[in-house]
Amino acid sequence: MKCPFCAGPSHVVDTREVSEAIRRRRECDGCRQRFTTYERVSAANLQVVKGDGRREDFSRDKLVHGLRLACAKRPISTDAVEGIAADIEGQLYRLGRSEVPSEVIGELVMDRLQSLDDVAYVRFASVYRRFTDLGVLADEIERLREMKERERAQRDQMALDL
Ligand SMILES: [Zn+2]
C-alpha cells in the first residue's frame, strides 16, 4: 500500500477486525506518517447457493426486503430491520467464505426474529421453510410457545434465586 503523503512503501503496524471490515494502521517506511485503511469483502464476491444449486450474488436489499415483509405492521422500527440486516451481512462476511448456502442466511434471520417478535418469526419461517400444510406450521407455533414458556419459567426461577 502506497503512502498517501509521499507515495512511498508502507507497512502494517496494527490489524483489527471492526464490523464488516478489517482495519489496518499503516506506517510509511519513508516519511513515517501513519494512516488507516479498511478492507471490505465486496458484496459482489459473496455468492448465495440456493437449494437447487443455483448461485446468485448476495443482496442486502433482498435480505432487507424479506425482513420487512416478515415485520410488516409489527412494532419493529425500520432502524431495527436495517440493523438486523447489517448484523447478518457482517456475520456472513466474517465467515470468510465466497459462497454461503441460503439456509445459513435463513437460519440467521430466524434466530434474530425468534427473539424479537413471534409473528414476524412465524411469518418468515412459513415462507422460508415453505410449510406445505398448516399442521407443520401449527407444530412450529406450538414449539415456539413452549420454548417461550420454558424461558419464562427459567426467568421466574432466577428471580426466586435472587
Ligand atoms: Zn510517506
Residues whose N, C-alpha, C, O or C-beta is under 5 A from the ligand:
A	BS01	ZN	C3 F5 C6 A7 G8 C28 G30 C31 R32
